[in-house]
């Protein structure tokens, strides 16, 4: 590409392109500053034209009017900085634009080196994410979310433990994965640059399957065996960390070991009150006050601070005693408090209403796009390389979507299709 005459315009267009992603990227001076640190004007001009779905570098080069070899080199440099996601399949290279989350926010802080001004980026990302609630509400706007809570299998009653479906178990996600890796926790690393990190280890984010392949390829993670990944998981549980995972049934890309103080998803729940920011497990907590000794350990362990210690009258005229009370409607169902209770006062019980989990990443993205009113952006952005099978999957997700929401999603498609037909008719006259 030639010289960029108006760099600010390229950054503005890139922000607008990222905001069309299902998780969004609202405009902000802090976000524009982030883009200018991470992307050169030339990179921004390319990135804003890369679709969400993977496109071959050859096809992208033709679209941009660039030499394929030159574009390939630039894609390599951007992939090493986590700005795009690249894959090699069948002798061809494919690329997609990384969203903000899960995307270049995580990739930025998965490395502990001096290639980027991490302290400044930590300040800017924190201001962008927490200065107001626009970004958080954009990411966590509806029911279908990026991540889901994984219940600790050891916290379940024996019957429920044996009947839990494979894809709901963190251990099975690791054991069945085609590849595994471990990287620095981006949230905890970011917090360390602000002087706000807890003392939990930073290297405990587990990537799986394609997620592990991408991170290892570009130097964001180191490969680990199944046995080492299981040890990392067990160690994280012993440290009181909660497990969250990719919100899909098949091909999960990650398992995070989260603390309430640093994790951005946990803070969205705990600080911003966005109770649906993490999809709950199919279990919730039940507290037996007769067994509770009022020690307060469970309240300290809960990553989203949903357990309160309250005075309870004993009925014998004596001073009230402290007992744990739980806000069940907001419980993540992670089981951290249950495994941490020394008196056996806490048990896990099934939720009366089962939680929906998309089958694949594709289904998840489509469901998120429908709920957030961004299906038209998703479809028309890369329609030229969408097959009929993909549209069939979209139709299947729509069929299982509440009618009102489905109609809202379809309406922009109707308009766009109609306009396209009219344009074609006019040009053929």
C-alpha positions as CSV (number, residue, x, y, z in Angstrom):
1,X,0.0,0.0,0.0
2,X,1.1,3.6,-0.7
3,X,1.7,6.4,1.7
4,X,-1.2,7.1,4.1
5,X,-2.3,10.7,3.6
6,X,-4.8,10.8,6.4
7,X,-3.8,8.5,9.3
8,X,-6.5,9.7,11.6
9,X,-9.1,8.7,9.1
10,X,-7.7,5.1,8.9
11,X,-7.8,4.8,12.7
12,X,-11.4,6.1,12.7
13,X,-12.4,3.6,10.1
14,X,-10.6,0.8,12.0
15,X,-12.5,1.7,15.2
16,X,-15.8,1.6,13.2
17,X,-14.8,-1.7,11.7
18,X,-14.0,-3.2,15.2
19,X,-17.3,-1.8,16.5
20,X,-19.2,-3.9,14.0
21,X,-17.8,-7.0,15.6
22,X,-20.3,-8.9,17.7
23,X,-18.6,-7.7,20.9
24,X,-18.2,-4.1,19.7
25,X,-15.6,-1.4,20.3
26,X,-17.3,1.9,21.2
27,X,-15.5,5.1,20.3
28,X,-13.3,6.7,23.0
29,X,-10.2,8.9,23.1
30,X,-8.6,6.1,25.2
31,X,-9.4,3.5,22.5
32,X,-8.1,5.7,19.7
33,X,-4.8,6.1,21.7
34,X,-4.6,2.3,22.0
35,X,-5.1,1.8,18.3
36,X,-2.4,4.3,17.5
37,X,0.1,2.4,19.7
38,X,-0.7,-1.0,18.4
39,X,-1.4,-0.3,14.7
40,X,0.7,1.7,12.3
41,X,-1.4,3.8,9.8
42,X,-0.5,1.3,7.1
43,X,-1.6,-1.6,9.4
44,X,-4.8,0.2,10.3
45,X,-5.6,0.7,6.5
46,X,-5.2,-3.1,6.0
47,X,-6.8,-4.3,9.2
48,X,-10.0,-2.3,8.6
49,X,-10.6,-4.3,5.4
50,X,-10.0,-7.8,6.9
51,X,-13.3,-9.6,7.6
52,X,-14.4,-11.4,10.8
53,X,-14.4,-14.7,9.0
54,X,-11.2,-16.1,7.8
55,X,-10.1,-15.1,4.3
56,X,-7.1,-16.4,2.3
57,X,-4.2,-14.0,2.1
58,X,-4.4,-14.4,-1.7
59,X,-8.0,-13.3,-1.8
60,X,-7.3,-10.4,0.6
61,X,-4.4,-9.3,-1.5
62,X,-6.6,-9.1,-4.6
63,X,-9.2,-7.2,-2.6
64,X,-6.6,-4.7,-1.5
65,X,-4.7,-4.5,-4.8
66,X,-1.5,-5.6,-3.0
67,X,1.3,-7.9,-3.9
68,X,0.5,-11.2,-2.1
69,X,4.1,-11.7,-0.9
70,X,4.2,-8.1,0.6
71,X,0.8,-8.6,2.2
72,X,1.9,-12.0,3.6
73,X,4.9,-10.3,5.3
74,X,2.7,-7.6,6.8
75,X,0.2,-10.2,8.0
76,X,3.1,-12.1,9.7
77,X,4.2,-8.9,11.5
78,X,0.6,-8.1,12.6
79,X,0.0,-11.7,13.8
80,X,3.1,-11.6,15.9
81,X,1.6,-8.6,17.7
82,X,-1.8,-10.3,18.1
83,X,-3.6,-7.8,15.8
84,X,-4.8,-10.5,13.4
85,X,-5.4,-14.2,13.7
86,X,-3.7,-16.4,11.1
87,X,-4.0,-20.1,10.2
88,X,-2.3,-22.4,7.7
89,X,-4.6,-24.9,6.1
90,X,-4.0,-27.0,3.0
91,X,-1.0,-25.1,1.9
92,X,-2.8,-21.7,2.1
93,X,-2.7,-19.0,4.7
94,X,-5.9,-17.5,6.1
95,X,-6.4,-14.4,8.3
96,X,-9.1,-12.7,10.3
97,X,-9.1,-9.5,12.2
98,X,-8.7,-10.0,16.0
99,X,-11.5,-8.3,18.0
100,X,-10.7,-6.4,21.1
101,X,-11.8,-9.3,23.4
102,X,-11.1,-12.1,23.2
103,X,-8.4,-10.7,20.9
104,X,-5.7,-8.1,21.0
105,X,-6.3,-7.0,24.6
106,X,-5.4,-10.5,25.7
107,X,-2.6,-10.9,23.2
108,X,-1.1,-7.6,24.2
109,X,-0.7,-8.7,27.9
110,X,0.2,-12.3,27.2
111,X,3.8,-11.3,26.8
112,X,6.1,-9.9,29.4
113,X,8.6,-8.1,27.3
114,X,9.5,-4.5,26.3
115,X,8.2,-4.6,22.7
116,X,5.3,-2.5,23.7
117,X,4.7,0.3,26.3
118,X,2.7,-2.1,28.5
119,X,2.3,0.3,31.5
120,X,0.8,3.0,29.2
121,X,-1.4,0.4,27.5
122,X,-2.5,-1.0,30.9
123,X,-3.6,2.5,31.9
124,X,-5.4,3.1,28.6
125,X,-7.2,-0.2,28.5
126,X,-8.3,0.2,32.2
127,X,-9.7,3.7,31.4
128,X,-11.4,2.3,28.3
129,X,-12.9,-0.7,30.1
130,X,-13.8,0.9,33.4
131,X,-14.0,4.7,32.8
132,X,-17.6,4.1,32.0
133,X,-19.7,1.1,31.2
134,X,-20.1,1.5,27.4
135,X,-17.4,-1.1,26.5
136,X,-18.6,-3.6,29.1
137,X,-22.2,-3.3,28.0
138,X,-21.2,-3.7,24.4
139,X,-19.3,-6.9,25.1
140,X,-21.8,-8.4,27.6
141,X,-25.0,-6.9,26.1
142,X,-27.2,-10.0,26.0
143,X,-27.6,-13.6,27.0
144,X,-25.0,-15.5,24.9
145,X,-21.6,-14.7,26.2
146,X,-18.0,-15.3,25.3
147,X,-17.3,-17.4,28.4
148,X,-19.1,-19.7,30.8
149,X,-18.5,-20.8,34.4
150,X,-17.1,-24.4,34.8
151,X,-18.3,-26.1,37.9
152,X,-15.7,-27.9,40.0
153,X,-16.5,-31.5,39.5
154,X,-15.3,-32.4,43.0
155,X,-18.0,-30.1,44.5
156,X,-20.9,-32.0,43.0
157,X,-22.8,-34.8,44.8
158,X,-21.7,-38.2,43.6
159,X,-24.8,-38.7,41.5
160,X,-24.5,-35.4,39.7
161,X,-20.7,-35.9,39.3
162,X,-21.2,-39.1,37.3
163,X,-24.0,-37.8,35.2
164,X,-22.4,-34.4,34.2
165,X,-21.9,-34.2,30.4
166,X,-18.4,-34.4,29.1
167,X,-18.2,-30.9,27.6
168,X,-19.2,-29.4,31.0
169,X,-16.1,-30.7,32.7
170,X,-12.8,-28.8,32.7
171,X,-10.9,-32.1,33.0
172,X,-12.6,-33.5,29.9
173,X,-11.9,-30.3,27.9
174,X,-8.2,-30.8,28.6
175,X,-8.1,-34.5,28.1
176,X,-9.9,-34.4,24.8
177,X,-8.0,-31.4,23.3
178,X,-5.9,-31.9,20.2
179,X,-3.3,-29.4,21.7
180,X,-2.8,-27.5,24.9
181,X,-0.7,-24.5,25.9
182,X,-0.2,-22.2,28.9
183,X,0.3,-18.4,28.8
184,X,0.4,-15.4,31.1
185,X,-3.0,-14.3,32.4
186,X,-3.6,-11.1,30.5
187,X,-5.9,-9.6,33.2
188,X,-3.5,-10.3,36.0
189,X,-0.6,-9.0,34.0
190,X,-2.4,-5.8,33.1
191,X,-3.3,-5.3,36.8
192,X,0.4,-5.7,37.7
193,X,1.3,-2.7,35.6
194,X,-1.3,-0.7,37.6
195,X,0.0,-2.0,40.9
196,X,-3.4,-3.8,41.5
197,X,-2.5,-7.4,40.9
198,X,-3.1,-10.2,43.5
199,X,-0.4,-12.7,44.4
200,X,-1.7,-15.6,42.3
201,X,0.7,-16.9,39.6
202,X,0.4,-15.2,36.3
203,X,1.2,-18.1,34.0
204,X,-2.0,-20.2,34.3
205,X,-4.2,-19.4,31.3
206,X,-4.8,-22.7,29.4
207,X,-5.5,-22.6,25.7
208,X,-6.8,-25.7,23.9
209,X,-7.3,-27.0,20.4
210,X,-7.1,-24.3,17.7
211,X,-6.6,-21.6,20.4
212,X,-3.4,-23.3,21.6
213,X,-2.2,-23.7,18.0
214,X,-2.6,-20.0,17.2
215,X,-1.0,-18.8,20.5
216,X,2.0,-21.1,20.3
217,X,2.6,-20.3,16.6
218,X,2.9,-16.6,17.3
219,X,4.8,-16.9,20.6
220,X,2.0,-16.0,23.0
221,X,2.1,-19.3,24.9
222,X,4.2,-22.4,25.4
223,X,3.0,-25.8,24.5
224,X,2.2,-28.2,27.4
225,X,1.3,-31.8,27.7
226,X,-2.1,-33.0,28.8
227,X,-0.6,-34.0,32.2
228,X,1.0,-30.5,32.7
229,X,-2.3,-28.8,31.8
230,X,-4.1,-30.9,34.4
231,X,-1.5,-30.0,37.0
232,X,-2.0,-26.3,36.2
233,X,-5.7,-26.7,36.6
234,X,-5.4,-28.5,39.9
235,X,-2.9,-25.9,41.2
236,X,-5.3,-23.1,40.3
237,X,-8.1,-24.8,42.2
238,X,-5.9,-25.1,45.3
239,X,-5.2,-21.3,45.0
240,X,-8.9,-20.6,45.2
241,X,-9.3,-19.6,41.5
242,X,-12.5,-20.1,39.6
243,X,-12.6,-21.8,36.2
244,X,-14.2,-20.2,33.2
245,X,-14.2,-21.7,29.7
246,X,-15.0,-21.0,26.1
247,X,-18.9,-20.9,25.8
248,X,-19.1,-23.8,23.3
249,X,-19.7,-27.6,23.5
250,X,-17.2,-28.5,20.8
251,X,-13.6,-27.3,20.2
252,X,-13.3,-25.1,23.3
253,X,-10.4,-22.7,22.8
254,X,-9.5,-21.9,26.4
255,X,-9.9,-22.5,30.2
256,X,-9.1,-19.4,32.3
257,X,-8.3,-19.7,36.0
258,X,-9.8,-16.5,37.3
259,X,-9.7,-14.4,40.5
260,X,-12.4,-11.9,41.3
261,X,-9.9,-9.0,41.7
262,X,-8.1,-9.0,38.4
263,X,-10.4,-10.9,35.9
264,X,-12.2,-8.5,33.6
265,X,-15.2,-10.8,33.2
266,X,-15.5,-11.2,37.0
267,X,-15.2,-7.4,37.5
268,X,-18.0,-6.9,35.0
269,X,-20.1,-9.0,37.3
270,X,-18.8,-7.8,40.6
271,X,-18.1,-4.1,40.0
272,X,-20.4,-3.2,37.1
273,X,-23.3,-5.4,38.1
274,X,-23.5,-7.1,34.7
275,X,-24.7,-10.4,36.2
276,X,-24.9,-12.1,32.8
277,X,-21.3,-11.3,31.8
278,X,-20.4,-14.9,32.5
279,X,-22.8,-17.7,31.6
280,X,-23.5,-19.7,34.8
281,X,-23.0,-23.4,35.1
282,X,-26.1,-25.7,35.5
283,X,-25.5,-25.8,39.3
284,X,-26.0,-23.3,42.1
285,X,-25.2,-23.1,45.8
286,X,-27.3,-24.2,48.8
287,X,-26.2,-23.3,52.3
288,X,-27.2,-25.3,55.4
289,X,-27.3,-22.7,58.2
290,X,-27.3,-25.5,60.7
291,X,-23.9,-26.6,59.7
292,X,-22.5,-23.0,59.0
293,X,-20.1,-21.8,61.7
294,X,-20.0,-18.2,60.5
295,X,-16.3,-18.3,59.7
296,X,-16.7,-16.2,56.5
297,X,-14.3,-18.2,54.4
298,X,-16.9,-18.8,51.7
299,X,-17.6,-15.0,51.4
300,X,-13.9,-14.4,50.9
301,X,-13.6,-17.1,48.3
302,X,-16.6,-16.1,46.1
303,X,-15.0,-14.4,43.1
304,X,-18.1,-12.2,42.5
305,X,-18.8,-11.5,46.2
306,X,-22.3,-13.0,46.3
307,X,-22.1,-14.5,49.8
308,X,-22.8,-12.2,52.7
309,X,-22.3,-12.8,56.4
310,X,-25.4,-11.8,58.2
311,X,-26.5,-11.9,61.9
312,X,-29.1,-14.6,62.6
313,X,-31.2,-14.8,65.8
314,X,-30.7,-18.1,67.7
315,X,-34.1,-17.9,69.5
316,X,-32.6,-18.4,72.9
317,X,-32.1,-14.8,73.8
318,X,-28.4,-14.9,73.2
319,X,-26.4,-12.6,70.9
320,X,-27.1,-13.2,67.1
321,X,-24.6,-15.4,65.3
322,X,-23.1,-14.8,61.9
323,X,-24.2,-17.1,59.1
324,X,-23.6,-17.2,55.4
325,X,-26.3,-16.0,53.0
326,X,-26.2,-16.5,49.3
327,X,-27.8,-14.5,46.4
328,X,-28.7,-17.5,44.4
329,X,-30.1,-15.7,41.4
330,X,-26.6,-14.3,40.5
331,X,-24.5,-17.4,41.4
332,X,-22.0,-18.5,38.8
333,X,-22.2,-22.1,40.0
334,X,-18.4,-22.4,40.0
335,X,-18.2,-24.4,43.2
336,X,-15.3,-22.5,44.7
337,X,-17.1,-21.7,48.0
338,X,-18.3,-25.3,48.2
339,X,-14.9,-26.9,48.0
340,X,-13.5,-24.3,50.4
341,X,-16.1,-24.8,53.1
342,X,-14.5,-26.7,56.0
343,X,-17.8,-27.6,57.7
344,X,-19.7,-29.1,54.8
345,X,-22.4,-26.4,55.1
346,X,-22.4,-25.7,51.3
347,X,-23.5,-28.1,48.6
348,X,-24.2,-27.7,44.9
349,X,-27.6,-28.4,43.5
350,X,-29.0,-28.4,39.9
351,X,-30.5,-25.2,38.6
352,X,-34.2,-25.6,37.9
353,X,-33.7,-24.1,34.4
354,X,-30.9,-25.6,32.2
355,X,-28.4,-23.2,30.8
356,X,-28.0,-23.1,26.9
357,X,-24.5,-23.6,25.5
358,X,-23.9,-23.1,21.8
359,X,-22.6,-26.2,20.0
360,X,-19.7,-24.5,18.1
361,X,-17.9,-21.2,17.9
362,X,-19.8,-20.4,14.7
363,X,-23.1,-21.0,16.5
364,X,-22.0,-18.8,19.4
365,X,-21.0,-15.9,17.2
366,X,-24.2,-16.1,15.2
367,X,-26.3,-16.2,18.5
368,X,-24.3,-13.2,19.8
369,X,-24.8,-11.3,16.5
370,X,-28.6,-11.9,16.6
371,X,-28.9,-10.8,20.2
372,X,-26.8,-7.7,19.6
373,X,-28.5,-6.7,16.3
374,X,-25.3,-7.3,14.3
375,X,-26.3,-10.2,12.1
376,X,-26.4,-8.1,9.0
377,X,-22.9,-6.8,9.6
378,X,-21.6,-10.3,10.1
379,X,-23.4,-11.8,7.0
380,X,-22.7,-9.1,4.5
381,X,-19.1,-8.4,5.5
382,X,-18.0,-11.7,4.1
383,X,-20.9,-13.0,2.1
384,X,-18.7,-13.8,-0.9
385,X,-17.0,-16.7,0.9
386,X,-19.9,-18.0,2.9
387,X,-21.2,-21.3,1.8
388,X,-24.8,-22.6,1.8
389,X,-23.9,-24.8,4.8
390,X,-23.0,-21.7,6.8
391,X,-26.3,-20.0,6.0
392,X,-28.0,-23.3,7.0
393,X,-26.4,-23.0,10.4
394,X,-27.5,-19.4,10.7
395,X,-31.1,-20.5,9.9
396,X,-30.8,-23.2,12.6
397,X,-29.8,-20.7,15.2
398,X,-32.6,-18.4,14.2
399,X,-35.1,-21.2,14.5
400,X,-34.1,-21.6,18.2
401,X,-34.1,-17.8,18.9
402,X,-37.1,-16.1,20.6
403,X,-39.4,-14.8,17.8
404,X,-39.1,-11.1,18.6
405,X,-35.3,-11.2,18.7
406,X,-35.2,-13.3,15.5
407,X,-37.4,-10.7,13.7
408,X,-35.1,-7.9,14.8
409,X,-32.2,-9.8,13.4
410,X,-33.8,-10.6,10.1
411,X,-35.1,-7.1,9.4
412,X,-31.7,-5.5,8.5
413,X,-31.1,-8.6,6.3
414,X,-34.3,-8.0,4.4
415,X,-33.5,-4.4,3.9
416,X,-29.9,-5.2,2.7
417,X,-31.1,-7.9,0.3
418,X,-33.8,-5.6,-1.1
419,X,-31.3,-2.8,-1.7
420,X,-28.9,-5.2,-3.4
421,X,-31.7,-6.5,-5.7
422,X,-32.7,-2.9,-6.6
423,X,-29.1,-1.9,-7.3
424,X,-28.6,-4.9,-9.6
425,X,-31.9,-4.2,-11.4
426,X,-30.9,-0.6,-12.0
427,X,-27.5,-1.5,-13.4
428,X,-29.0,-4.0,-15.8
429,X,-31.4,-1.5,-17.3
